[in-house]
Each structure stands twice: as C-alpha cells, then as structure tokens.
Amino acid sequence: MFKNYFRTAWRNICGNKFYATINIGGLTIGLAVGVFLLLWVRDELSFDRAHKNEKNIYRIGIEGGTGISKQIFTHIIAPVAFFAKNELPEVQDGVRIMNIGDAPFKYKDKVFIENNFAFTDPSYFSVFDFGLIRGNPNNPFPDINSLVITESTARRYFGNEDPIGKVVTMGQDEQCKVTGVIRDYPENSSFQYKVLLPIARFNELGYVRRQTTYDGKTVVPSMNADWSNFGFATYLLLQPNADRAMIEKKLQAIHERNKPDDKPVPYIAQPLGRMHLYNMDGSDGGIAAVRMFAIVALLILVVACINYVNLSTARSMLRAKEVGMRKIVGAGRLQLFLQFMIETILLFAIAAVLAFFLIYLLLPYFNQLSGKQLVFHLWDKTVWWWILAVLLGTLAAASIYPALLLSSFKPLNVLKGKIMTHLGNRTFRRVLVVLQFSVSIILIVGTMIIGSQLSYIRNRSLGYDKEHIFSFGMRPEMQNHAGAVKNELLKNKAIVAVAGVGRDMVNGGSATGDNDWDGKPAKSNTWFSQVFADETTIGFFKMKLAEGKNFSGAVADSTHFLINETAMREMGLKDPIGKRLRIQTVNGTIIGVVKDFHFSSVHDKIEPAVFQFKPENCWRLYVKTTGADAAKAIAAAQAVWKQYSNDIPFRYEFLDDSYNKLYLKEQRQELIFSLFAAVAVFISCLGLLGLAAYTAQVKTKEIGIRKVLGAGAVRIVRLLATEFVLLVLIANVIAIPVALYVMTGWLNGFAYRTAITPGVFIYAGVCAVLVAMVTISYHAFRAAVSNPVNSLRTE
C-alpha cells in the first residue's frame, strides 16, 4: 500500500515539474537558511557553557561613579578574590586574570608577538575546565618563571619538539620555562589566552605599585593590598545553592572595610553562562541579536512553508476530479489523507537532501561572513534531533491543512462541478501571501535601518581628526627616547605630525574615581577617563578648546589638567578655569576645557575625561601622514623602530581601521541580515510566481472570453496583477509598524543613533510592489497575448 502511495506521489511530482520545482526550491533554500541561522544562534547560546561548574562560576564586577560616569567595571582589584576565598565560606575558589596586552616571545631565532597572553592564578586550571594535557595539573606553575601554552602555540614555537622544559624569552631578557600545555580553546569560549604566566610573577617582579606611597599615607606591599588597581578580571567558584545577593553584599563590605573612602561600592556577580550575551547589569550585550536571528530563521521557514500551503490549496481545484474518482472507486478519507501526506513527505525529503547538500557547500562562506567556525555534522545527535524537529514541525504546518482539504471533497459535488466555488479557499491564500510579504518587508526595512546606522557611525564627527593617522605602541627602550623618535620621524616629508598619548584613542585606557575638586558634592563619585598627553596631543588630533588654554610643555604643566565638557557638567562647574582638581596623588588646577569627543563606541555616552600632562606615560605614538605618501611614512616609522627593537616585528594600525573594528559585529549582522532578507523576498516571489501561473491557468476561459469581447493586453495584465499588488500593499500596512517597533528597540542599544525616516518605509514598500509586479508580469503577459481560440477550446 505505502509503495503504491510513494509511486503515485512520485508520478504527481514528475507530472507537475513547474510547481514541484517551486515548492522544492523554496523549501530547500528555507531549510538551508534556517539551519544556518539556527547553528549561529546555537553557537552564541553555547558560549562558556561547557565547564562542569558553569552554574556556580560568577564573574565579579564593581559599580562605580555617579551621574553619566556611572558604570560597571568588569575588571576589578586584586584583593577581592584573595579575601573572598579566605573569609567567605560560600566561596570555594577564585581566579584572577591580568591581561597585559601584547609582548614579544622569542625562541632561538624566532620571534612571536602574543596579544592573547595573561597572568593568572593556578586555580585557573581547576575552576575552569582548561586542564593540562602536558605538565603537572596539581602544580601548573612550579615557580614564577613558569609558562603554560596552548597546543597550537607549542606547534608554532617548537614544531614537533617536546615543549616541556623549553626556555623562551619574554620581552627583552626575561627567561621563562614551559611547564604545561593545554588544549586549544573552543571557538565558543570567552577565554582565548595563548600564553599564561603565574600571577605571582606579576606581583613579585614589581608590576604592581609595590613599595610606593599611595595618597601620602599607605604603602602597598603587594597586589593583595592594592585597592586601587582596577585591572583584574575576577571569577569566583561558589558553593552550590549559594545566595548570590548575599555574596555581593559581603564583597562590598570587605571592600569598604579595607578602603572606606570608596563608599559605596556595590558589587555584582554575573553567572559565567550569561557573560557573552548580557552586560553585567543584565542589559543586552548581544542577546537581542540572537533573538532577532532566531526569529528570522523561523520566519524564513514559515515563508517557505507558505509557498507549499498556498500552491497545494490553490491547485486543489485542479485535483478535485482526481479525488472524486478515487472516492468513487472506494478510497476512504484516511487513504486520501495518507496519499497527500506521503506526497508532502517525499517532496520534503527531496528538499531536505538538497538543503543538506547546500549547507555543506555554503558553510565555509557562511563562516567567513559570520566570523565563526560553525560545523555541521549529520551524525551529531543534538544537531540531528534539532533539524528533525524543525523538519517535522514544518512538515506538519505545511501538509496537514492541504491534505485535510483535499481528502474532504464529496465526490458527487465534485463531479457536478459544485465544489469549484470554494475549493481554492481564496481568503486563506490571501492571508498567507500577505504574511509572506509582511515578513519580507520587515526584513527589507531592518536591513536599511542597520545600514543607515552603520553609515551614521562611520560618518559621525568624533570630535577629533582620525584621517590618515596610524599608531603603534612603543617598547620601553623606545619610549625612553620618545623625543628623539619624534624628531627623527618629522624629518620625513610624508609625515605631517607626531604625537604621543598614554592610551589607545579607540579601545580605551585607564579610569579613576580617586579625585577631588573645589565644591565637590558629598555624594558625588564621578569617574574620569584618564588621557595622559603632552603639549602636542590636542593640536595633533585637532580637538577644540571650549575655553582656557592647552598645555605649553613647561614643567608647571605637571600640575595642570584639561577636562572635557561632560566632566565640567558632571562636576557642576560653570567657570572651571583655575579651579583646584586632584586626580589620585596629583593636586593641580584646571587650565582648559576640551570640547566633547568620542573615545569609545557610540553604543556608550561620552564620559567625563581628564587630560594629564605626563609625557613619560605616553606609550603610544600617533603619526599623521599626507595620505598620498602613507607607505613612505610607515617605512620611516619602521626604520626608526628597528633602531630600538630590531628583533621584534613592527606592528601598526590605522586609526580608521581601529574605529571600524568597534562595529565589526554590527557589520557582520548587517551582511547576514541583508543576505537573508533577500532570501526571504526570493522565496516569497517563488510562491507568487506559482500562484500567478495557477491564476492564469484557471482563468484561461475567462481571459479568452474577455479578449473576444474586446479586452486588450493591458487590461488582461491588470486583471491578473491587481489582486496580488493589493495584497502586497496590505502587507506594507501590517509590516511598517512591526518593523518600526523592532528596529527602534535595536537602535536603543546605541547612545547616538540615526533617525528612522518615512523614506525607509516608502522605499521598502515600493521595492516589494515592484518585485511582485516583475514576478507576476511574465505569466500575466503570456496569458494576455495568448490566442483566445485556444482558450475557448479547452475543457
């Protein structure tokens, strides 16, 4: 029996190649795109979930600042983990990670610049599941000169040699011995450190402000007593069922007991599994994009299914007599239902096989587009059950209604022709077409608004000049001769100007809440973003002074400050020039106010900033070129670099590129969104093409009669096209408010954003109507120019 069902289903598919191609094509593309997006969503949701203690590991943050400077610091002070582990019974263990930036590592004659290395506690390998595959797991750092590296790093450094015991040189002359090797991190891990050193080395070799006075009173003997250095990512492993809120209060009490001046300092404990997609305060850190793409995946599957439902119900008129004859010869409703269900299953099986083939073929390109390393394996149980659930759900939605409709025909009415008035179920089909194009229009609008926001970001004035500027970090031996370096570079005609700055202008730098000024409110806790500068910095970046004057380069500037306009407002100063300001241990006066400028992503509001005259802390050199001679300027900088660091490769980055990298995630989302919006429109057009062909087919005699009575081709085309165009216009009315609501929510993630103009919706609506017109015009025109004699002969 089932064999006969399949044979009949195959004959029906082969006998209706046009409609079968549309259905299979739409479902294939819909399933492939749906799986791509679902794989992307699955990967995003899986970040940092693989650790066996994941539910009990928390990242610790501190809330600091008041007013616009209020923020949550994800890197905190070193003593927190030390005191928590020793004083709180709810804490099993703690891990601190100090990421220094980049540094050269040398082995024999090979030099490697590592920008993913950090100092950490030995508990890093027990709290997290990054166990050693080589070395002693109970003692990964036997001494402060130990080094743990990943498998791929070991291969880069030593090839096929045994890495254990090998000595590498860090920086200029610091010798370290490899004592352990861990597996390469999975792609869905927030931890990607290639080289790990013991945090005891950071403490004992003087990286902390050891034996230096703090605020004139306290000596900081070690990092466990330093309550001012916010540079440590801190994770605590709590006992099962520990009260997180209570832990936060206890951590705050420990901090305020040891440094009362900081009161209040609320602590926040964020679950490890939420770290990738949520900010520490629980706000969106990427989860909105995950939800959006999950919905897009489901919508594209729905659009593909609608094609099948529409064409199946529409063509039921053409199969009515077949159903009637089957019932007359004894077929029951169950048999007919099974027949049509098997036809659908066979069609879906073909579409699924083609979709899997398409996924394997296009996955490398999707990975390149999304910046991920997604893997699709049919033998992966989780993936298989997931895809199977999608297929079964889609199958049910796309086949049960048509099968029930076709199997419910009464043979007598069919043979009398009475069923023809309701078989097509036109209202239902119209609703589905409107739904299809509503989805397509929403995606078109979303693509346009995302593109508009990214264009707004790229073209927004930052408050400083970033054109034709590249920068590089100076090594200590070069920084000690910064004046000579600048003079040497300025001799080159391709270089317009040179400036040293003690921070990365795009990726940020240090901040401090240790400050005081005349008239400071008692409850104020304003945090300043610190910019260490010299007398050339303001002019180099073409920043504008709202009032006051710039640094002159005199010795007296060591006690002078420049603040930005936001800082002036937050401090409550109407006339700040000459007012006293203390930043940490430096007491001085404000000599100027710089107009606000962006020194981070436009996701965030401009924060209070203070410029301090500290040429000795200006470790990053910015070089402005003529534009046309940028290559010559880079060559000149490289030549100077080799005078001081000949054994270390020269690395630089243009300021424009650094800025654009801040929005790499949004750029990738725009590309993915644009691509799949086009796919949704294409699938909708496939369905419209099939319905247009069906409409022209069932109206063959009507068209013939109209032509005999004098109707021209234009009128016939209008007859066939009007209904579809009207449905697309209705789809516009539904889609516009939905798209407005969704994209307004997305834009709210930016502190500075573009406006949503009516032109966006008009353009999207016109595009949808034009696409619909082009899609149906072929069949409409073909029907309009056909010979009416042939139409009237047709039975």
BATIDO-193684 format. One line per field, with one value per residue (C-alpha): z, x, y; residue in three letters. Coordinates in steps of 0.1 Angstrom, whole numbers, plus 5000, padded with zeros to 4 digits. Example, Ala and Ser with C-alpha at 12.3 -4.5 7.8 and 13.67 -1.06 7.14 Angstrom:
// BATIDO-193684
c3: 5078;5071
c1: 5123;5137
c2: 4955;4989
type: Ala;Ser
// end
This chain:
// BATIDO-193684
c3: 5000;5010;4980;4958;4977;4970;4933;4929;4947;4925;4894;4906;4913;4879;4862;4877;4873;4875;4908;4922;4914;4931;4962;4964;4956;4983;5009;5001;5005;5035;5053;5045;5056;5087;5097;5091;5114;5140;5140;5146;5174;5190;5189;5206;5233;5240;5250;5282;5289;5287;5321;5346;5373;5349;5371;5401;5385;5386;5371;5397;5389;5407;5402;5404;5396;5397;5370;5334;5347;5364;5351;5360;5359;5347;5358;5395;5422;5430;5468;5462;5452;5480;5508;5494;5493;5529;5546;5528;5534;5503;5481;5470;5449;5430;5398;5388;5352;5343;5306;5298;5261;5237;5242;5222;5230;5215;5210;5194;5163;5161;5175;5182;5192;5215;5221;5239;5270;5306;5342;5363;5394;5393;5401;5365;5356;5383;5384;5346;5325;5309;5323;5313;5288;5295;5328;5364;5368;5406;5402;5368;5378;5399;5401;5389;5357;5346;5313;5302;5265;5241;5217;5187;5204;5212;5175;5164;5188;5188;5158;5167;5196;5232;5246;5283;5297;5267;5276;5258;5263;5271;5263;5262;5285;5309;5308;5312;5311;5296;5323;5308;5277;5274;5245;5222;5234;5217;5195;5218;5248;5260;5271;5243;5260;5241;5268;5306;5333;5371;5387;5414;5387;5382;5419;5427;5398;5405;5380;5408;5426;5453;5480;5467;5486;5480;5489;5511;5538;5528;5514;5491;5498;5472;5448;5476;5495;5464;5465;5436;5406;5386;5362;5372;5357;5387;5389;5420;5422;5447;5467;5451;5461;5474;5478;5451;5465;5499;5483;5466;5499;5517;5489;5492;5530;5526;5501;5522;5554;5537;5517;5534;5510;5482;5498;5485;5460;5451;5438;5410;5405;5369;5360;5337;5312;5307;5303;5265;5257;5287;5303;5340;5348;5329;5299;5263;5254;5223;5233;5213;5181;5190;5194;5162;5142;5158;5148;5113;5109;5119;5097;5066;5073;5076;5043;5026;5041;5030;4994;4997;5015;4990;4959;4974;4983;4951;4929;4948;4922;4895;4916;4926;4899;4908;4944;4934;4912;4939;4964;4939;4934;4972;4986;5021;5037;5056;5025;5007;5036;5037;5000;5001;5033;5016;4986;5010;5029;4996;4985;5019;5018;4984;4998;5029;5010;4987;5018;5035;5003;5001;5038;5033;5001;5016;5052;5047;5031;5059;5084;5066;5066;5103;5116;5132;5128;5127;5120;5106;5112;5104;5130;5157;5178;5191;5156;5141;5166;5163;5125;5127;5150;5126;5097;5115;5127;5092;5077;5100;5093;5055;5048;5072;5061;5023;5030;5051;5025;4995;5013;5024;4989;4983;4950;4939;4943;4926;4895;4893;4895;4926;4946;4924;4941;4974;4966;4962;4997;4984;5017;5033;5005;5005;5042;5036;5008;5030;5057;5033;5021;5055;5066;5035;5040;5077;5067;5040;5064;5090;5065;5055;5091;5101;5071;5079;5115;5104;5079;5106;5128;5101;5092;5126;5138;5167;5180;5168;5135;5126;5089;5076;5111;5121;5155;5172;5208;5218;5237;5270;5253;5226;5249;5269;5238;5226;5219;5196;5179;5171;5158;5135;5121;5115;5091;5067;5042;5042;5079;5089;5127;5155;5190;5220;5240;5271;5259;5228;5214;5203;5226;5258;5287;5325;5346;5381;5408;5432;5427;5445;5435;5450;5455;5450;5463;5493;5475;5441;5429;5394;5374;5349;5319;5320;5290;5295;5270;5261;5246;5210;5217;5214;5182;5166;5168;5160;5192;5200;5233;5246;5270;5286;5271;5261;5278;5270;5277;5307;5339;5356;5334;5356;5380;5352;5339;5309;5312;5286;5286;5300;5330;5335;5337;5359;5383;5385;5375;5355;5355;5358;5348;5377;5400;5421;5410;5425;5404;5426;5442;5419;5431;5405;5386;5356;5328;5299;5287;5256;5235;5239;5217;5214;5228;5227;5208;5201;5219;5250;5260;5262;5297;5318;5307;5322;5303;5324;5313;5316;5285;5303;5303;5266;5254;5221;5192;5166;5132;5107;5071;5039;5028;4994;5009;5037;5026;5029;5064;5075;5061;5080;5113;5107;5102;5135;5152;5141;5158;5191;5186;5156;5168;5172;5142;5136;5141;5134;5128;5111;5134;5109;5109;5147;5148;5123;5143;5171;5149;5133;5150;5136;5102;5101;5113;5085;5059;5073;5077;5041;5027;5044;5037;5000;5005;5021;4993;4967;4984;4986;4949;4941;4957;4939;4906;4912;4922;4892;4869;4887;4884;4847;4842;4860;4843;4808;4795;4813;4796;4763;4766;4776;4747;4723;4737;4731;4762;4754;4767;4792;4807;4810;4827;4851;4858;4869;4887;4907;4933;4941;4941;4965;4988;4988;4997;5027;5037;5038;5062;5085;5083;5088;5125;5133;5117;5134;5168;5163;5148;5174;5200;5182;5178;5215;5220;5207;5227;5194;5166;5133;5128;5112;5084;5064;5033;5046;5047;5014;4997;5012;5002;4966;4963;4974;4950;4921;4929;4930;4897;4880;4894;4881;4849;4829;4834;4832;4798;4785;4793;4778;4744;4740;4713;4727;4702;4720;4754;4744;4730;4764;4785
c1: 5000;5027;5047;5018;5014;5050;5048;5017;5034;5065;5043;5024;5057;5071;5039;5039;5075;5069;5050;5073;5104;5089;5080;5112;5133;5116;5118;5154;5165;5143;5156;5193;5190;5170;5197;5225;5208;5199;5236;5246;5221;5231;5268;5260;5239;5266;5294;5312;5286;5310;5325;5312;5310;5295;5264;5285;5311;5305;5324;5327;5322;5320;5295;5312;5306;5276;5256;5267;5300;5282;5295;5302;5338;5343;5380;5384;5410;5432;5425;5388;5395;5421;5398;5367;5385;5398;5368;5337;5326;5304;5334;5352;5379;5388;5407;5423;5434;5456;5457;5488;5483;5509;5545;5573;5582;5614;5626;5661;5659;5621;5600;5563;5541;5515;5484;5465;5486;5479;5490;5466;5463;5470;5433;5426;5431;5408;5379;5376;5378;5411;5430;5466;5473;5511;5526;5515;5478;5483;5512;5510;5533;5562;5578;5573;5593;5568;5548;5517;5508;5482;5487;5488;5512;5535;5535;5542;5571;5587;5572;5572;5596;5585;5576;5580;5612;5618;5630;5616;5624;5597;5603;5640;5656;5630;5636;5605;5603;5573;5558;5524;5503;5465;5442;5433;5402;5369;5356;5326;5348;5353;5388;5414;5447;5476;5502;5496;5521;5517;5502;5528;5553;5532;5533;5569;5587;5574;5545;5523;5529;5548;5566;5552;5532;5495;5477;5508;5499;5497;5524;5512;5534;5517;5488;5467;5468;5463;5427;5432;5444;5413;5430;5420;5392;5380;5359;5346;5335;5307;5292;5261;5230;5250;5230;5244;5228;5244;5278;5275;5268;5297;5321;5310;5315;5351;5360;5345;5362;5396;5391;5364;5370;5353;5319;5296;5309;5281;5294;5277;5282;5273;5268;5295;5269;5254;5287;5288;5253;5245;5261;5268;5238;5216;5211;5215;5250;5241;5211;5188;5207;5204;5167;5163;5182;5163;5130;5144;5152;5117;5101;5121;5110;5074;5077;5089;5061;5035;5045;5036;5004;4993;5001;4986;4953;4952;4958;4933;4908;4928;4929;4893;4882;4911;4899;4863;4872;4893;4864;4840;4863;4865;4892;4884;4893;4922;4937;4934;4949;4978;4983;4987;5008;5032;5034;5044;5069;5085;5088;5102;5127;5140;5141;5159;5186;5192;5193;5219;5240;5236;5246;5278;5286;5280;5290;5326;5313;5288;5316;5336;5306;5297;5333;5326;5338;5305;5304;5275;5276;5246;5259;5259;5229;5220;5221;5202;5173;5172;5170;5145;5123;5124;5115;5086;5072;5075;5060;5030;5024;5028;5009;4981;4958;4961;4958;4926;4912;4918;4906;4874;4859;4824;4827;4791;4796;4830;4816;4787;4812;4796;4828;4846;4834;4851;4879;4906;4899;4910;4907;4931;4956;4954;4962;4992;5005;5001;5020;5048;5054;5049;5079;5099;5091;5101;5135;5140;5133;5156;5184;5180;5180;5210;5229;5218;5230;5264;5267;5258;5286;5312;5304;5297;5321;5341;5353;5389;5406;5412;5421;5455;5467;5484;5498;5520;5529;5564;5585;5601;5636;5619;5596;5626;5638;5604;5616;5644;5620;5595;5623;5635;5601;5593;5623;5603;5582;5555;5548;5528;5528;5536;5521;5524;5494;5491;5461;5446;5423;5397;5400;5403;5426;5426;5399;5398;5373;5400;5395;5385;5378;5366;5328;5326;5292;5294;5277;5295;5315;5325;5349;5372;5386;5423;5442;5480;5492;5519;5517;5512;5482;5453;5466;5476;5440;5425;5405;5389;5391;5358;5377;5411;5444;5464;5495;5526;5551;5566;5574;5544;5521;5527;5501;5477;5446;5423;5388;5361;5327;5310;5333;5326;5289;5292;5315;5289;5315;5302;5336;5362;5394;5417;5397;5415;5414;5431;5435;5448;5480;5484;5470;5466;5444;5422;5436;5413;5381;5381;5350;5335;5349;5343;5370;5349;5320;5288;5270;5281;5276;5306;5321;5340;5376;5407;5439;5471;5504;5526;5549;5567;5534;5527;5535;5515;5528;5504;5517;5498;5506;5499;5476;5492;5525;5513;5535;5566;5556;5551;5585;5601;5584;5596;5632;5631;5615;5644;5669;5654;5637;5653;5645;5608;5584;5570;5532;5509;5473;5454;5430;5402;5406;5407;5375;5357;5366;5344;5315;5326;5298;5272;5288;5285;5250;5241;5256;5238;5205;5208;5215;5186;5162;5170;5164;5130;5120;5132;5112;5081;5085;5087;5053;5039;5052;5034;5002;5003;5008;4979;4956;4964;4957;4923;4912;4920;4884;4876;4906;4896;4860;4873;4896;4868;4847;4875;4897;4933;4965;4970;4935;4942;4975;4958;4931;4957;4980;4957;4948;4985;4996;4967;4979;5014;5001;4982;5014;5031;5004;5010;5048;5056;5045;5061;5094;5093;5089;5116;5142;5135;5144;5176;5186;5181;5213;5232;5237;5239;5218;5203;5166;5141;5126;5094;5115;5128;5093;5083;5114;5108;5071;5079;5106;5081;5054;5079;5093;5058;5049;5080;5073;5038;5043;5056;5025;5002;5016;5017;4980;4972;4988;4975;4951;4916;4905;4928;4915;4878;4886;4900;4877
c2: 5000;5025;5015;5025;5058;5066;5056;5078;5107;5105;5105;5135;5154;5144;5154;5189;5198;5236;5236;5209;5229;5260;5240;5221;5252;5273;5246;5238;5274;5280;5249;5257;5293;5283;5258;5283;5308;5282;5270;5306;5310;5277;5287;5321;5305;5278;5303;5293;5266;5236;5239;5214;5241;5266;5272;5280;5303;5340;5370;5398;5434;5467;5495;5529;5565;5588;5606;5599;5585;5556;5523;5487;5477;5441;5443;5449;5450;5420;5416;5407;5371;5367;5380;5362;5328;5333;5349;5337;5300;5303;5307;5275;5292;5323;5331;5364;5372;5402;5407;5429;5435;5423;5413;5395;5359;5346;5310;5307;5329;5331;5360;5358;5388;5375;5397;5370;5363;5369;5364;5342;5321;5283;5278;5288;5252;5238;5263;5262;5230;5240;5211;5204;5177;5181;5190;5187;5196;5199;5224;5241;5269;5254;5289;5324;5317;5290;5292;5274;5275;5260;5231;5254;5278;5249;5239;5275;5278;5243;5224;5187;5190;5183;5217;5208;5223;5246;5281;5311;5348;5373;5409;5417;5392;5376;5338;5316;5278;5259;5237;5229;5226;5229;5221;5249;5268;5260;5288;5293;5303;5339;5328;5327;5332;5315;5320;5320;5331;5328;5359;5356;5368;5399;5405;5397;5414;5448;5452;5465;5498;5480;5499;5532;5556;5559;5592;5600;5575;5539;5517;5490;5459;5436;5434;5417;5450;5473;5485;5510;5490;5480;5456;5421;5400;5381;5349;5331;5295;5294;5266;5250;5270;5299;5331;5354;5386;5378;5373;5407;5424;5406;5415;5452;5450;5436;5464;5492;5479;5480;5512;5533;5563;5543;5540;5530;5503;5479;5445;5425;5387;5377;5340;5327;5314;5349;5367;5365;5378;5401;5431;5428;5449;5424;5446;5435;5425;5406;5386;5409;5399;5362;5365;5385;5359;5331;5348;5355;5318;5307;5334;5322;5286;5299;5318;5286;5266;5292;5285;5249;5255;5282;5262;5230;5246;5266;5236;5215;5227;5210;5178;5178;5153;5130;5130;5124;5094;5079;5081;5066;5036;5031;5052;5064;5097;5082;5067;5100;5118;5094;5098;5136;5134;5110;5133;5161;5138;5128;5164;5174;5145;5158;5193;5182;5162;5192;5215;5194;5194;5232;5236;5216;5236;5270;5266;5278;5310;5315;5311;5337;5360;5355;5353;5319;5283;5265;5228;5208;5170;5148;5123;5149;5137;5172;5187;5158;5159;5197;5195;5167;5187;5216;5193;5176;5210;5224;5192;5194;5231;5227;5194;5187;5215;5208;5170;5175;5199;5176;5144;5161;5166;5150;5131;5138;5176;5174;5156;5181;5210;5225;5223;5248;5279;5271;5248;5275;5289;5323;5342;5318;5321;5358;5359;5337;5359;5390;5372;5363;5398;5413;5392;5403;5440;5438;5423;5449;5477;5461;5459;5495;5508;5487;5500;5536;5533;5519;5547;5572;5557;5559;5595;5609;5635;5620;5654;5647;5640;5604;5607;5594;5585;5553;5544;5518;5510;5519;5494;5508;5513;5533;5552;5564;5582;5594;5630;5617;5593;5622;5644;5617;5609;5646;5648;5627;5648;5621;5627;5658;5655;5631;5629;5606;5596;5574;5554;5538;5565;5539;5509;5529;5532;5538;5554;5567;5576;5588;5626;5658;5694;5726;5724;5686;5674;5650;5621;5626;5597;5608;5586;5602;5585;5594;5607;5610;5636;5661;5696;5683;5660;5685;5701;5668;5654;5689;5689;5722;5741;5754;5777;5781;5770;5740;5725;5746;5718;5737;5718;5735;5715;5685;5700;5713;5695;5697;5684;5677;5694;5663;5664;5701;5694;5664;5684;5712;5738;5768;5785;5757;5776;5780;5756;5731;5694;5664;5632;5604;5618;5648;5681;5708;5733;5732;5753;5744;5727;5704;5701;5666;5638;5601;5578;5547;5531;5552;5525;5544;5580;5603;5600;5626;5628;5645;5652;5649;5662;5631;5627;5599;5578;5584;5549;5550;5571;5585;5595;5617;5612;5632;5605;5600;5591;5568;5539;5561;5573;5537;5528;5557;5546;5510;5522;5541;5511;5489;5512;5503;5469;5453;5418;5425;5429;5464;5464;5494;5501;5530;5549;5545;5507;5506;5526;5504;5473;5485;5478;5446;5427;5451;5450;5412;5413;5438;5414;5384;5403;5417;5383;5365;5394;5389;5351;5358;5380;5354;5326;5349;5356;5319;5314;5344;5331;5298;5315;5338;5307;5290;5320;5324;5286;5286;5318;5306;5306;5339;5356;5341;5355;5389;5391;5381;5409;5434;5435;5445;5430;5458;5452;5415;5421;5445;5419;5393;5416;5439;5413;5405;5441;5449;5421;5434;5469;5454;5436;5471;5484;5455;5453;5490;5493;5460;5469;5504;5488;5461;5485;5512;5487;5477;5514;5520;5500;5530;5562;5581;5569;5578;5588;5565;5585;5577;5574;5540;5525;5541;5527;5492;5493;5504;5477;5450;5462;5463;5429;5415;5432;5418;5383;5380;5400;5370;5348;5378;5390;5354;5349;5383;5376;5341;5331;5333;5305;5280;5292;5286;5251;5240;5218
type: Met;Phe;Lys;Asn;Tyr;Phe;Arg;Thr;Ala;Trp;Arg;Asn;Ile;Cys;Gly;Asn;Lys;Phe;Tyr;Ala;Thr;Ile;Asn;Ile;Gly;Gly;Leu;Thr;Ile;Gly;Leu;Ala;Val;Gly;Val;Phe;Leu;Leu;Leu;Trp;Val;Arg;Asp;Glu;Leu;Ser;Phe;Asp;Arg;Ala;His;Lys;Asn;Glu;Lys;Asn;Ile;Tyr;Arg;Ile;Gly;Ile;Glu;Gly;Gly;Thr;Gly;Ile;Ser;Lys;Gln;Ile;Phe;Thr;His;Ile;Ile;Ala;Pro;Val;Ala;Phe;Phe;Ala;Lys;Asn;Glu;Leu;Pro;Glu;Val;Gln;Asp;Gly;Val;Arg;Ile;Met;Asn;Ile;Gly;Asp;Ala;Pro;Phe;Lys;Tyr;Lys;Asp;Lys;Val;Phe;Ile;Glu;Asn;Asn;Phe;Ala;Phe;Thr;Asp;Pro;Ser;Tyr;Phe;Ser;Val;Phe;Asp;Phe;Gly;Leu;Ile;Arg;Gly;Asn;Pro;Asn;Asn;Pro;Phe;Pro;Asp;Ile;Asn;Ser;Leu;Val;Ile;Thr;Glu;Ser;Thr;Ala;Arg;Arg;Tyr;Phe;Gly;Asn;Glu;Asp;Pro;Ile;Gly;Lys;Val;Val;Thr;Met;Gly;Gln;Asp;Glu;Gln;Cys;Lys;Val;Thr;Gly;Val;Ile;Arg;Asp;Tyr;Pro;Glu;Asn;Ser;Ser;Phe;Gln;Tyr;Lys;Val;Leu;Leu;Pro;Ile;Ala;Arg;Phe;Asn;Glu;Leu;Gly;Tyr;Val;Arg;Arg;Gln;Thr;Thr;Tyr;Asp;Gly;Lys;Thr;Val;Val;Pro;Ser;Met;Asn;Ala;Asp;Trp;Ser;Asn;Phe;Gly;Phe;Ala;Thr;Tyr;Leu;Leu;Leu;Gln;Pro;Asn;Ala;Asp;Arg;Ala;Met;Ile;Glu;Lys;Lys;Leu;Gln;Ala;Ile;His;Glu;Arg;Asn;Lys;Pro;Asp;Asp;Lys;Pro;Val;Pro;Tyr;Ile;Ala;Gln;Pro;Leu;Gly;Arg;Met;His;Leu;Tyr;Asn;Met;Asp;Gly;Ser;Asp;Gly;Gly;Ile;Ala;Ala;Val;Arg;Met;Phe;Ala;Ile;Val;Ala;Leu;Leu;Ile;Leu;Val;Val;Ala;Cys;Ile;Asn;Tyr;Val;Asn;Leu;Ser;Thr;Ala;Arg;Ser;Met;Leu;Arg;Ala;Lys;Glu;Val;Gly;Met;Arg;Lys;Ile;Val;Gly;Ala;Gly;Arg;Leu;Gln;Leu;Phe;Leu;Gln;Phe;Met;Ile;Glu;Thr;Ile;Leu;Leu;Phe;Ala;Ile;Ala;Ala;Val;Leu;Ala;Phe;Phe;Leu;Ile;Tyr;Leu;Leu;Leu;Pro;Tyr;Phe;Asn;Gln;Leu;Ser;Gly;Lys;Gln;Leu;Val;Phe;His;Leu;Trp;Asp;Lys;Thr;Val;Trp;Trp;Trp;Ile;Leu;Ala;Val;Leu;Leu;Gly;Thr;Leu;Ala;Ala;Ala;Ser;Ile;Tyr;Pro;Ala;Leu;Leu;Leu;Ser;Ser;Phe;Lys;Pro;Leu;Asn;Val;Leu;Lys;Gly;Lys;Ile;Met;Thr;His;Leu;Gly;Asn;Arg;Thr;Phe;Arg;Arg;Val;Leu;Val;Val;Leu;Gln;Phe;Ser;Val;Ser;Ile;Ile;Leu;Ile;Val;Gly;Thr;Met;Ile;Ile;Gly;Ser;Gln;Leu;Ser;Tyr;Ile;Arg;Asn;Arg;Ser;Leu;Gly;Tyr;Asp;Lys;Glu;His;Ile;Phe;Ser;Phe;Gly;Met;Arg;Pro;Glu;Met;Gln;Asn;His;Ala;Gly;Ala;Val;Lys;Asn;Glu;Leu;Leu;Lys;Asn;Lys;Ala;Ile;Val;Ala;Val;Ala;Gly;Val;Gly;Arg;Asp;Met;Val;Asn;Gly;Gly;Ser;Ala;Thr;Gly;Asp;Asn;Asp;Trp;Asp;Gly;Lys;Pro;Ala;Lys;Ser;Asn;Thr;Trp;Phe;Ser;Gln;Val;Phe;Ala;Asp;Glu;Thr;Thr;Ile;Gly;Phe;Phe;Lys;Met;Lys;Leu;Ala;Glu;Gly;Lys;Asn;Phe;Ser;Gly;Ala;Val;Ala;Asp;Ser;Thr;His;Phe;Leu;Ile;Asn;Glu;Thr;Ala;Met;Arg;Glu;Met;Gly;Leu;Lys;Asp;Pro;Ile;Gly;Lys;Arg;Leu;Arg;Ile;Gln;Thr;Val;Asn;Gly;Thr;Ile;Ile;Gly;Val;Val;Lys;Asp;Phe;His;Phe;Ser;Ser;Val;His;Asp;Lys;Ile;Glu;Pro;Ala;Val;Phe;Gln;Phe;Lys;Pro;Glu;Asn;Cys;Trp;Arg;Leu;Tyr;Val;Lys;Thr;Thr;Gly;Ala;Asp;Ala;Ala;Lys;Ala;Ile;Ala;Ala;Ala;Gln;Ala;Val;Trp;Lys;Gln;Tyr;Ser;Asn;Asp;Ile;Pro;Phe;Arg;Tyr;Glu;Phe;Leu;Asp;Asp;Ser;Tyr;Asn;Lys;Leu;Tyr;Leu;Lys;Glu;Gln;Arg;Gln;Glu;Leu;Ile;Phe;Ser;Leu;Phe;Ala;Ala;Val;Ala;Val;Phe;Ile;Ser;Cys;Leu;Gly;Leu;Leu;Gly;Leu;Ala;Ala;Tyr;Thr;Ala;Gln;Val;Lys;Thr;Lys;Glu;Ile;Gly;Ile;Arg;Lys;Val;Leu;Gly;Ala;Gly;Ala;Val;Arg;Ile;Val;Arg;Leu;Leu;Ala;Thr;Glu;Phe;Val;Leu;Leu;Val;Leu;Ile;Ala;Asn;Val;Ile;Ala;Ile;Pro;Val;Ala;Leu;Tyr;Val;Met;Thr;Gly;Trp;Leu;Asn;Gly;Phe;Ala;Tyr;Arg;Thr;Ala;Ile;Thr;Pro;Gly;Val;Phe;Ile;Tyr;Ala;Gly;Val;Cys;Ala;Val;Leu;Val;Ala;Met;Val;Thr;Ile;Ser;Tyr;His;Ala;Phe;Arg;Ala;Ala;Val;Ser;Asn;Pro;Val;Asn;Ser;Leu;Arg;Thr;Glu
// end
